[in-house]
Amino acid sequence: MGDFSNKTKGIYFIKVTTKNGAHTEKLIIQ
């Protein structure tokens, strides 16, 4: 946790900061 993007077994966990300062975590499976 805390890393901007982590790659684990084809799973990308990206933490995005929105304009209002909220943090949104996106889970991308490729």
SULVEN-V585223 format. One record per pair of residues at least 4 apart in sequence whose ideal C-beta (glycine too) atoms are under 6 Angstrom apart, sorted by the first residue. I is the first residue (numbers start at 0). GAP is how many residues later the second one is. If there is no record, write none. Layout:
BEGIN
i & gap
I & GAP
I & GAP
END
This chain:
BEGIN
i & gap
4 & 9
5 & 7
9 & 20
10 & 18
11 & 16
12 & 14
13 & 12
14 & 10
15 & 8
15 & 10
16 & 6
17 & 4
17 & 6
END
